[in-house]
Every structure is written in C-alpha cells, then in structure tokens.
Amino acid sequence: AKLREYDKALGKMEDPHMKKIFLKSCEKDLRKEFEDEMKEMSVSQGRILMKLIDRESGKTTYEIVEQLRGNFQAVMWNALATLFGNNMKVKYDPVEDIMIERAIRLVETGQI
C-alpha cells in the first residue's frame, strides 16, 4: 500500500529536487516503521519477504530499489543479497511458492 502511495505521489511530481526530498522522507518513515523488525529477520525470512513484495506490488525488490534509489544502489544491494544466498530479482510464482500461497490464503480467510 505504501509503495502504491509513493508511486502515485511521485507521478504527480515534476521537479527532480522535490522528488529527492520526498524519497528521503519516505525512506526515513519506512526505516522508522520497519527497520528493527527487518534487522531481526533470518535470510530465509528475507527471501520470503522479497517474494511477498513482488506478489503484492508486481515489482521485484530490485526494481523498486532501482526506481527509488537508482541503478547503482540496486546493483550494490543485490550484490550484498547474493552474498547471503538471495537475489533481489526473484519473482513470486504461486505454483513454485505454493506453501507461501497457502499460508497467505489461511491468513486472508482468518484461519491463522
């Protein structure tokens, strides 16, 4: 939901300087809200999170970082992810990721 909100706001901005200020503010807010939880994630939890982000947004985490922070940052963060056995370009596949899909369905129906 936040990504859609940010995309919508960025689409209305024409001034590159204002976009940069807006993105820094967004990053600060996201860090404040999610950084502590993300630091405690295991590598496999991070892998699942990246797939869930792709499922919900239609964009890989690589594409999101590239869009919001630039190509250099995306390459750098993907290289770091690769060191831990992950890939930010991973796409969600409901067939391959059937267990994740089942868990999502259970959460959505209130069974979990």
The first five atom37 places (N, CA, C, CB, O) and aatype in JSON, in Angstrom:
{
  "aatype": [0, 11, 10, 1, 6, 18, 3, 11, 0, 10, 7, 11, 12, 6, 3, 14, 8, 12, 11, 11, 9, 13, 10, 11, 15, 4, 6, 11, 3, 10, 1, 11, 6, 13, 6, 3, 6, 12, 11, 6, 12, 15, 19, 15, 5, 7, 1, 9, 10, 12, 11, 10, 9, 3, 1, 6, 15, 7, 11, 16, 16, 18, 6, 9, 19, 6, 5, 10, 1, 7, 2, 13, 5, 0, 19, 12, 17, 2, 0, 10, 0, 16, 10, 13, 7, 2, 2, 12, 11, 19, 11, 18, 3, 14, 19, 6, 3, 9, 12, 9, 6, 1, 0, 9, 1, 10, 19, 6, 16, 7, 5, 9],
  "atom_mask": [
    [1, 1, 1, 1, 1],
    [1, 1, 1, 1, 1],
    [1, 1, 1, 1, 1],
    [1, 1, 1, 1, 1],
    [1, 1, 1, 1, 1],
    [1, 1, 1, 1, 1],
    [1, 1, 1, 1, 1],
    [1, 1, 1, 1, 1],
    [1, 1, 1, 1, 1],
    [1, 1, 1, 1, 1],
    [1, 1, 1, 0, 1],
    [1, 1, 1, 1, 1],
    [1, 1, 1, 1, 1],
    [1, 1, 1, 1, 1],
    [1, 1, 1, 1, 1],
    [1, 1, 1, 1, 1],
    [1, 1, 1, 1, 1],
    [1, 1, 1, 1, 1],
    [1, 1, 1, 1, 1],
    [1, 1, 1, 1, 1],
    [1, 1, 1, 1, 1],
    [1, 1, 1, 1, 1],
    [1, 1, 1, 1, 1],
    [1, 1, 1, 1, 1],
    [1, 1, 1, 1, 1],
    [1, 1, 1, 1, 1],
    [1, 1, 1, 1, 1],
    [1, 1, 1, 1, 1],
    [1, 1, 1, 1, 1],
    [1, 1, 1, 1, 1],
    [1, 1, 1, 1, 1],
    [1, 1, 1, 1, 1],
    [1, 1, 1, 1, 1],
    [1, 1, 1, 1, 1],
    [1, 1, 1, 1, 1],
    [1, 1, 1, 1, 1],
    [1, 1, 1, 1, 1],
    [1, 1, 1, 1, 1],
    [1, 1, 1, 1, 1],
    [1, 1, 1, 1, 1],
    [1, 1, 1, 1, 1],
    [1, 1, 1, 1, 1],
    [1, 1, 1, 1, 1],
    [1, 1, 1, 1, 1],
    [1, 1, 1, 1, 1],
    [1, 1, 1, 0, 1],
    [1, 1, 1, 1, 1],
    [1, 1, 1, 1, 1],
    [1, 1, 1, 1, 1],
    [1, 1, 1, 1, 1],
    [1, 1, 1, 1, 1],
    [1, 1, 1, 1, 1],
    [1, 1, 1, 1, 1],
    [1, 1, 1, 1, 1],
    [1, 1, 1, 1, 1],
    [1, 1, 1, 1, 1],
    [1, 1, 1, 1, 1],
    [1, 1, 1, 0, 1],
    [1, 1, 1, 1, 1],
    [1, 1, 1, 1, 1],
    [1, 1, 1, 1, 1],
    [1, 1, 1, 1, 1],
    [1, 1, 1, 1, 1],
    [1, 1, 1, 1, 1],
    [1, 1, 1, 1, 1],
    [1, 1, 1, 1, 1],
    [1, 1, 1, 1, 1],
    [1, 1, 1, 1, 1],
    [1, 1, 1, 1, 1],
    [1, 1, 1, 0, 1],
    [1, 1, 1, 1, 1],
    [1, 1, 1, 1, 1],
    [1, 1, 1, 1, 1],
    [1, 1, 1, 1, 1],
    [1, 1, 1, 1, 1],
    [1, 1, 1, 1, 1],
    [1, 1, 1, 1, 1],
    [1, 1, 1, 1, 1],
    [1, 1, 1, 1, 1],
    [1, 1, 1, 1, 1],
    [1, 1, 1, 1, 1],
    [1, 1, 1, 1, 1],
    [1, 1, 1, 1, 1],
    [1, 1, 1, 1, 1],
    [1, 1, 1, 0, 1],
    [1, 1, 1, 1, 1],
    [1, 1, 1, 1, 1],
    [1, 1, 1, 1, 1],
    [1, 1, 1, 1, 1],
    [1, 1, 1, 1, 1],
    [1, 1, 1, 1, 1],
    [1, 1, 1, 1, 1],
    [1, 1, 1, 1, 1],
    [1, 1, 1, 1, 1],
    [1, 1, 1, 1, 1],
    [1, 1, 1, 1, 1],
    [1, 1, 1, 1, 1],
    [1, 1, 1, 1, 1],
    [1, 1, 1, 1, 1],
    [1, 1, 1, 1, 1],
    [1, 1, 1, 1, 1],
    [1, 1, 1, 1, 1],
    [1, 1, 1, 1, 1],
    [1, 1, 1, 1, 1],
    [1, 1, 1, 1, 1],
    [1, 1, 1, 1, 1],
    [1, 1, 1, 1, 1],
    [1, 1, 1, 1, 1],
    [1, 1, 1, 1, 1],
    [1, 1, 1, 0, 1],
    [1, 1, 1, 1, 1],
    [1, 1, 1, 1, 1]
  ],
  "atom_positions": [
    [[0.84, -1.19, 0.0], [0.0, 0.0, 0.0], [0.88, 1.26, 0.0], [-0.95, 0.0, 1.22], [0.59, 2.24, -0.69]],
    [[1.95, 1.2, 0.78], [2.85, 2.36, 0.83], [3.53, 2.59, -0.52], [3.91, 2.17, 1.92], [3.68, 3.73, -0.95]],
    [[3.93, 1.52, -1.18], [4.57, 1.66, -2.49], [3.61, 2.29, -3.5], [5.06, 0.31, -3.0], [4.01, 3.14, -4.3]],
    [[2.36, 1.86, -3.47], [1.38, 2.44, -4.39], [1.18, 3.93, -4.09], [0.02, 1.69, -4.29], [1.08, 4.76, -4.99]],
    [[1.14, 4.25, -2.81], [1.0, 5.64, -2.38], [2.2, 6.47, -2.85], [0.86, 5.73, -0.84], [2.03, 7.58, -3.37]],
    [[3.4, 5.93, -2.68], [4.6, 6.65, -3.1], [4.64, 6.8, -4.63], [5.86, 5.91, -2.62], [4.98, 7.88, -5.13]],
    [[4.3, 5.75, -5.36], [4.28, 5.83, -6.82], [3.32, 6.91, -7.3], [3.89, 4.48, -7.43], [3.62, 7.67, -8.22]],
    [[2.15, 6.96, -6.68], [1.14, 7.94, -7.06], [1.64, 9.36, -6.81], [-0.16, 7.7, -6.28], [1.49, 10.24, -7.65]],
    [[2.23, 9.57, -5.64], [2.76, 10.9, -5.3], [3.91, 11.29, -6.22], [3.22, 10.93, -3.84], [3.99, 12.43, -6.67]],
    [[4.8, 10.34, -6.5], [5.94, 10.62, -7.39], [5.48, 10.94, -8.8], [6.91, 9.44, -7.41], [6.08, 11.76, -9.49]],
    [[4.4, 10.28, -9.24], [3.88, 10.52, -10.57], [3.37, 11.94, -10.76], [0.0, 0.0, 0.0], [3.35, 12.46, -11.88]],
    [[2.97, 12.58, -9.67], [2.46, 13.95, -9.73], [3.58, 14.99, -9.65], [1.48, 14.17, -8.61], [3.35, 16.16, -9.95]],
    [[4.78, 14.56, -9.26], [5.9, 15.5, -9.09], [6.72, 15.58, -10.37], [6.79, 15.07, -7.92], [7.03, 14.57, -11.0]],
    [[7.06, 16.81, -10.72], [7.9, 17.01, -11.9], [9.31, 17.46, -11.53], [7.26, 18.02, -12.82], [10.27, 17.14, -12.23]],
    [[9.44, 18.19, -10.44], [10.72, 18.73, -10.02], [11.59, 17.62, -9.41], [10.52, 19.87, -9.01], [11.23, 17.06, -8.38]],
    [[12.74, 17.31, -10.04], [13.63, 16.25, -9.52], [14.08, 16.51, -8.09], [14.85, 16.12, -10.42], [14.24, 15.57, -7.3]],
    [[14.28, 17.78, -7.74], [14.71, 18.11, -6.38], [13.61, 17.76, -5.37], [15.07, 19.6, -6.27], [13.9, 17.23, -4.3]],
    [[12.38, 18.04, -5.7], [11.26, 17.72, -4.82], [11.1, 16.21, -4.69], [9.95, 18.35, -5.34], [10.78, 15.71, -3.61]],
    [[11.31, 15.48, -5.79], [11.24, 14.02, -5.75], [12.28, 13.46, -4.78], [11.45, 13.43, -7.15], [11.99, 12.56, -4.0]],
    [[13.5, 14.02, -4.85], [14.58, 13.56, -4.0], [14.25, 13.82, -2.53], [15.9, 14.25, -4.38], [14.48, 12.95, -1.68]],
    [[13.72, 14.99, -2.22], [13.33, 15.32, -0.85], [12.21, 14.39, -0.38], [12.87, 16.79, -0.75], [12.24, 13.9, 0.75]],
    [[11.23, 14.14, -1.25], [10.12, 13.26, -0.92], [10.62, 11.84, -0.64], [9.09, 13.24, -2.07], [10.2, 11.22, 0.34]],
    [[11.5, 11.34, -1.48], [12.03, 9.98, -1.31], [12.83, 9.85, -0.02], [12.89, 9.6, -2.5], [12.75, 8.82, 0.65]],
    [[13.6, 10.86, 0.33], [14.35, 10.81, 1.59], [13.39, 10.76, 2.77], [15.3, 12.04, 1.72], [13.63, 10.04, 3.75]],
    [[12.31, 11.51, 2.69], [11.3, 11.5, 3.75], [10.63, 10.12, 3.84], [10.24, 12.59, 3.49], [10.42, 9.6, 4.94]],
    [[10.31, 9.54, 2.7], [9.69, 8.21, 2.67], [10.62, 7.17, 3.26], [9.32, 7.83, 1.23], [10.2, 6.32, 4.05]],
    [[11.9, 7.23, 2.87], [12.87, 6.27, 3.39], [12.99, 6.4, 4.92], [14.25, 6.47, 2.73], [13.06, 5.4, 5.62]],
    [[13.01, 7.62, 5.4], [13.09, 7.85, 6.85], [11.88, 7.23, 7.56], [13.17, 9.36, 7.15], [12.03, 6.58, 8.59]],
    [[10.69, 7.45, 7.01], [9.47, 6.88, 7.59], [9.49, 5.35, 7.57], [8.24, 7.4, 6.84], [9.13, 4.71, 8.56]],
    [[9.92, 4.78, 6.44], [9.97, 3.32, 6.32], [10.98, 2.72, 7.3], [10.33, 2.91, 4.89], [10.71, 1.7, 7.93]],
    [[12.12, 3.37, 7.42], [13.12, 2.89, 8.37], [12.58, 2.94, 9.8], [14.42, 3.72, 8.26], [12.75, 1.99, 10.57]],
    [[11.93, 4.02, 10.14], [11.37, 4.17, 11.48], [10.35, 3.08, 11.77], [10.73, 5.55, 11.64], [10.3, 2.54, 12.88]],
    [[9.54, 2.75, 10.78], [8.47, 1.77, 10.98], [8.95, 0.32, 10.92], [7.4, 1.98, 9.95], [8.47, -0.51, 11.68]],
    [[9.89, 0.0, 10.02], [10.2, -1.39, 9.74], [11.63, -1.84, 10.04], [9.92, -1.66, 8.34], [11.89, -3.04, 10.07]],
    [[12.56, -0.93, 10.25], [13.97, -1.3, 10.34], [14.26, -2.31, 11.44], [14.8, -0.07, 10.56], [14.97, -3.29, 11.21]],
    [[13.72, -2.1, 12.62], [14.01, -3.01, 13.73], [13.54, -4.44, 13.42], [13.34, -2.52, 15.02], [14.27, -5.4, 13.68]],
    [[12.35, -4.57, 12.87], [11.83, -5.9, 12.52], [12.66, -6.55, 11.44], [10.38, -5.81, 12.05], [12.93, -7.76, 11.5]],
    [[13.08, -5.78, 10.46], [13.84, -6.35, 9.35], [15.23, -6.77, 9.77], [13.92, -5.35, 8.21], [15.77, -7.74, 9.24]],
    [[15.82, -6.06, 10.72], [17.15, -6.44, 11.2], [17.13, -7.79, 11.89], [17.69, -5.37, 12.15], [18.14, -8.5, 11.91]],
    [[15.99, -8.15, 12.45], [15.87, -9.42, 13.17], [15.48, -10.59, 12.27], [14.86, -9.28, 14.26], [15.4, -11.73, 12.74]],
    [[15.24, -10.34, 11.0], [14.83, -11.41, 10.08], [15.99, -12.33, 9.75], [14.26, -10.82, 8.81], [17.15, -11.91, 9.68]],
    [[15.65, -13.59, 9.54], [16.65, -14.53, 9.04], [16.76, -14.36, 7.53], [16.27, -16.01, 9.42], [15.95, -13.67, 6.91]],
    [[17.75, -14.99, 6.95], [17.95, -14.94, 5.5], [16.73, -15.5, 4.78], [19.22, -15.71, 5.09], [16.28, -14.93, 3.79]],
    [[16.19, -16.63, 5.27], [15.03, -17.23, 4.6], [13.79, -16.35, 4.76], [14.76, -18.63, 5.17], [12.95, -16.3, 3.85]],
    [[13.65, -15.67, 5.89], [12.52, -14.76, 6.06], [12.65, -13.59, 5.09], [12.44, -14.24, 7.52], [11.65, -13.12, 4.54]],
    [[13.87, -13.12, 4.87], [14.11, -12.05, 3.9], [13.75, -12.5, 2.49], [0.0, 0.0, 0.0], [13.19, -11.72, 1.71]],
    [[14.08, -13.74, 2.16], [13.76, -14.29, 0.85], [12.24, -14.32, 0.65], [14.35, -15.72, 0.69], [11.74, -13.97, -0.42]],
    [[11.51, -14.74, 1.67], [10.05, -14.78, 1.59], [9.49, -13.37, 1.48], [9.45, -15.5, 2.83], [8.56, -13.13, 0.7]],
    [[10.04, -12.45, 2.24], [9.59, -11.05, 2.17], [9.75, -10.5, 0.76], [10.36, -10.18, 3.17], [8.85, -9.83, 0.25]],
    [[10.89, -10.78, 0.13], [11.1, -10.28, -1.24], [10.06, -10.86, -2.2], [12.52, -10.64, -1.72], [9.58, -10.16, -3.08]],
    [[9.71, -12.12, -2.02], [8.69, -12.74, -2.87], [7.32, -12.12, -2.6], [8.64, -14.26, -2.65], [6.54, -11.9, -3.53]],
    [[7.02, -11.86, -1.34], [5.73, -11.26, -0.99], [5.62, -9.83, -1.53], [5.54, -11.26, 0.53], [4.55, -9.41, -1.97]],
    [[6.72, -9.1, -1.51], [6.72, -7.75, -2.07], [6.41, -7.82, -3.56], [8.08, -7.04, -1.83], [5.63, -7.02, -4.07]],
    [[7.03, -8.77, -4.27], [6.76, -8.94, -5.7], [5.3, -9.33, -5.92], [7.69, -10.0, -6.31], [4.65, -8.83, -6.84]],
    [[4.78, -10.22, -5.08], [3.39, -10.67, -5.21], [2.43, -9.49, -5.07], [3.07, -11.74, -4.14], [1.48, -9.36, -5.85]],
    [[2.67, -8.65, -4.09], [1.75, -7.56, -3.8], [1.92, -6.35, -4.72], [1.92, -7.12, -2.37], [0.95, -5.68, -5.06]],
    [[3.16, -6.08, -5.12], [3.4, -4.86, -5.9], [3.55, -5.11, -7.4], [4.63, -4.18, -5.39], [3.39, -4.19, -8.2]],
    [[3.86, -6.35, -7.77], [4.12, -6.63, -9.18], [5.52, -6.19, -9.6], [0.0, 0.0, 0.0], [5.86, -6.2, -10.78]],
    [[6.34, -5.8, -8.62], [7.71, -5.38, -8.89], [8.65, -6.14, -7.97], [7.88, -3.84, -8.7], [8.34, -6.37, -6.8]],
    [[9.8, -6.54, -8.51], [10.79, -7.18, -7.66], [11.4, -6.12, -6.75], [11.9, -7.89, -8.51], [11.29, -4.93, -7.02]],
    [[12.04, -6.56, -5.67], [12.68, -5.6, -4.78], [13.81, -4.87, -5.52], [13.23, -6.32, -3.53], [14.08, -3.71, -5.23]],
    [[14.45, -5.55, -6.46], [15.48, -4.91, -7.27], [14.88, -3.74, -8.05], [16.14, -5.93, -8.23], [15.44, -2.65, -8.07]],
    [[13.74, -3.98, -8.7], [13.08, -2.94, -9.49], [12.66, -1.76, -8.62], [11.86, -3.51, -10.21], [12.75, -0.6, -9.04]],
    [[12.21, -2.05, -7.41], [11.79, -0.98, -6.5], [12.98, -0.14, -6.08], [11.09, -1.57, -5.27], [12.92, 1.09, -6.11]],
    [[14.06, -0.8, -5.68], [15.26, -0.05, -5.27], [15.8, 0.74, -6.45], [16.34, -1.01, -4.71], [16.21, 1.89, -6.29]],
    [[15.81, 0.13, -7.62], [16.3, 0.82, -8.82], [15.46, 2.06, -9.1], [16.28, -0.12, -10.04], [16.0, 3.12, -9.43]],
    [[14.16, 1.94, -8.98], [13.25, 3.06, -9.24], [13.43, 4.17, -8.21], [11.8, 2.57, -9.24], [13.45, 5.35, -8.56]],
    [[13.56, 3.79, -6.95], [13.58, 4.79, -5.89], [14.98, 5.29, -5.54], [12.94, 4.22, -4.67], [15.13, 6.44, -5.12]],
    [[16.0, 4.46, -5.7], [17.35, 4.84, -5.27], [18.36, 4.9, -6.41], [17.84, 3.88, -4.22], [19.43, 5.47, -6.26]],
    [[18.01, 4.31, -7.56], [18.92, 4.35, -8.69], [19.57, 3.0, -8.96], [0.0, 0.0, 0.0], [19.56, 2.1, -8.11]],
    [[20.14, 2.89, -10.16], [20.72, 1.63, -10.62], [21.92, 1.2, -9.76], [21.16, 1.76, -12.07], [22.04, 0.02, -9.42]],
    [[22.79, 2.14, -9.4], [23.98, 1.78, -8.62], [23.57, 1.16, -7.28], [24.86, 3.03, -8.38], [24.11, 0.13, -6.89]],
    [[22.62, 1.78, -6.59], [22.17, 1.25, -5.29], [21.54, -0.13, -5.46], [21.16, 2.22, -4.64], [21.77, -1.02, -4.65]],
    [[20.76, -0.3, -6.53], [20.12, -1.59, -6.77], [21.16, -2.69, -6.99], [19.17, -1.51, -7.98], [21.04, -3.78, -6.45]],
    [[22.18, -2.39, -7.77], [23.24, -3.36, -8.05], [23.99, -3.68, -6.76], [24.22, -2.82, -9.12], [24.29, -4.84, -6.47]],
    [[24.3, -2.63, -5.98], [25.04, -2.82, -4.74], [24.26, -3.7, -3.75], [25.37, -1.46, -4.1], [24.81, -4.65, -3.2]],
    [[22.98, -3.39, -3.54], [22.17, -4.15, -2.59], [21.94, -5.58, -3.08], [20.84, -3.46, -2.35], [21.87, -6.51, -2.28]],
    [[21.81, -5.75, -4.4], [21.64, -7.11, -4.93], [22.92, -7.92, -4.74], [21.25, -7.06, -6.42], [22.86, -9.12, -4.47]],
    [[24.07, -7.28, -4.88], [25.34, -7.97, -4.64], [25.44, -8.42, -3.19], [26.54, -7.06, -5.0], [25.89, -9.52, -2.9]],
    [[25.01, -7.56, -2.28], [25.01, -7.92, -0.86], [24.04, -9.08, -0.6], [24.63, -6.7, 0.01], [24.37, -10.01, 0.13]],
    [[22.87, -9.02, -1.21], [21.89, -10.11, -1.05], [22.47, -11.41, -1.58], [20.57, -9.77, -1.79], [22.25, -12.47, -0.99]],
    [[23.21, -11.35, -2.68], [23.81, -12.54, -3.28], [24.81, -13.19, -2.32], [24.49, -12.17, -4.6], [24.93, -14.41, -2.28]],
    [[25.52, -12.36, -1.56], [26.47, -12.91, -0.58], [25.76, -13.78, 0.46], [27.22, -11.77, 0.13], [26.36, -14.7, 1.01]],
    [[24.49, -13.49, 0.72], [23.71, -14.25, 1.69], [22.81, -15.29, 1.02], [22.88, -13.3, 2.53], [21.91, -15.84, 1.66]],
    [[23.04, -15.54, -0.26], [22.29, -16.57, -0.96], [20.93, -16.12, -1.47], [0.0, 0.0, 0.0], [20.09, -16.95, -1.79]],
    [[20.7, -14.83, -1.53], [19.43, -14.3, -2.04], [19.64, -13.59, -3.36], [18.79, -13.36, -1.02], [20.77, -13.39, -3.81]],
    [[18.53, -13.21, -3.99], [18.55, -12.49, -5.24], [17.37, -11.53, -5.23], [18.5, -13.46, -6.47], [16.22, -11.97, -5.15]],
    [[17.63, -10.25, -5.31], [16.56, -9.26, -5.26], [15.7, -9.26, -6.53], [17.15, -7.88, -5.05], [14.66, -8.61, -6.57]],
    [[16.13, -9.97, -7.54], [15.35, -10.04, -8.78], [14.38, -11.22, -8.77], [16.29, -10.16, -9.98], [13.73, -11.5, -9.78]],
    [[14.27, -11.91, -7.62], [13.39, -13.07, -7.52], [11.93, -12.65, -7.71], [13.58, -13.78, -6.16], [11.49, -11.62, -7.18]],
    [[11.21, -13.46, -8.46], [9.8, -13.21, -8.71], [8.97, -14.22, -7.94], [9.48, -13.26, -10.22], [9.39, -15.35, -7.71]],
    [[7.79, -13.79, -7.56], [6.85, -14.68, -6.88], [6.16, -15.55, -7.92], [5.8, -13.87, -6.06], [5.67, -15.05, -8.93]],
    [[6.12, -16.84, -7.68], [5.45, -17.79, -8.56], [4.49, -18.61, -7.7], [6.48, -18.72, -9.31], [4.94, -19.41, -6.88]],
    [[3.16, -18.41, -7.85], [2.21, -19.12, -6.99], [2.3, -20.64, -7.09], [0.81, -18.69, -7.34], [1.89, -21.33, -6.15]],
    [[2.81, -21.16, -8.18], [2.97, -22.61, -8.31], [4.22, -23.07, -7.55], [3.06, -23.03, -9.81], [4.17, -23.99, -6.74]],
    [[5.34, -22.4, -7.82], [6.6, -22.75, -7.15], [6.53, -22.44, -5.66], [7.78, -22.0, -7.79], [7.1, -23.16, -4.84]],
    [[5.85, -21.37, -5.31], [5.76, -20.92, -3.92], [4.41, -21.29, -3.31], [5.98, -19.4, -3.83], [3.77, -20.48, -2.64]],
    [[3.98, -22.53, -3.54], [2.66, -22.99, -3.12], [2.48, -22.9, -1.6], [2.43, -24.41, -3.59], [1.38, -22.6, -1.14]],
    [[3.53, -23.17, -0.83], [3.39, -23.12, 0.63], [3.15, -21.69, 1.11], [4.63, -23.7, 1.3], [2.38, -21.45, 2.04]],
    [[3.83, -20.74, 0.48], [3.61, -19.33, 0.82], [2.18, -18.94, 0.44], [4.63, -18.41, 0.09], [1.49, -18.26, 1.2]],
    [[1.74, -19.38, -0.73], [0.39, -19.07, -1.2], [-0.65, -19.65, -0.25], [0.17, -19.62, -2.63], [-1.64, -18.98, 0.07]],
    [[-0.44, -20.87, 0.2], [-1.38, -21.49, 1.15], [-1.43, -20.71, 2.45], [-0.98, -22.94, 1.43], [-2.51, -20.48, 3.0]],
    [[-0.27, -20.29, 2.95], [-0.22, -19.51, 4.19], [-0.95, -18.18, 4.02], [1.24, -19.27, 4.62], [-1.66, -17.74, 4.92]],
    [[-0.78, -17.55, 2.88], [-1.47, -16.28, 2.61], [-2.97, -16.49, 2.61], [-1.01, -15.68, 1.26], [-3.72, -15.7, 3.2]],
    [[-3.42, -17.55, 1.97], [-4.87, -17.85, 1.92], [-5.42, -18.08, 3.32], [-5.14, -19.08, 1.03], [-6.52, -17.63, 3.64]],
    [[-4.68, -18.79, 4.16], [-5.13, -19.04, 5.54], [-5.23, -17.73, 6.33], [-4.17, -20.02, 6.25], [-6.16, -17.54, 7.1]],
    [[-4.26, -16.85, 6.13], [-4.29, -15.54, 6.81], [-5.47, -14.72, 6.29], [-2.94, -14.76, 6.6], [-6.2, -14.11, 7.07]],
    [[-5.65, -14.7, 4.98], [-6.73, -13.9, 4.38], [-8.11, -14.38, 4.8], [-6.62, -13.93, 2.87], [-9.04, -13.57, 4.9]],
    [[-8.27, -15.67, 5.04], [-9.57, -16.2, 5.45], [-9.73, -16.2, 6.97], [-9.76, -17.6, 4.91], [-10.77, -16.63, 7.48]],
    [[-8.71, -15.73, 7.69], [-8.79, -15.64, 9.14], [-8.56, -16.95, 9.87], [0.0, 0.0, 0.0], [-8.86, -17.04, 11.06]],
    [[-8.04, -17.96, 9.19], [-7.78, -19.24, 9.82], [-6.47, -19.25, 10.6], [-7.76, -20.32, 8.79], [-6.22, -20.14, 11.41]],
    [[-5.64, -18.26, 10.35], [-4.39, -18.11, 11.11], [-4.41, -16.74, 11.75], [-3.11, -18.29, 10.19], [-3.47, -16.36, 12.44]]
  ]
}
